[in-house]
Amino acid sequence: MSLLVEDNGIGIEKYIQDRVFGMFFRGSNLSKGAGLGLYITKTILDRLNGSITLESQEEEGTRINIFIPTIFSSQPKNWINN
């Protein structure tokens, strides 16, 4: 199953795009959150053998694509032992 989320906001500068999935990372002082949302999402998807990708252009917006494997396409990792 795939989920695509996109906006037409200010975008994310190229030099920080590889850091957006890091714990406590906030793109700018305008960010209101704690910097955990994308980190937690990526952590969960990693454990489910899923994926999350980001595409962004400054002044054009951002697109985030999430892939969640189904029971037929992949078996999730054992949460207790990982």
Secondary structure as UniProt FT lines:
FT   STRAND          2..7
FT   HELIX           14..19
FT   TURN            20..21
FT   TURN            23..24
FT   TURN            29..30
FT   HELIX           37..47
FT   TURN            48..49
FT   STRAND          51..57
FT   TURN            58..60
FT   STRAND          61..67
FT   TURN            71..73
FT   TURN            79..81
//
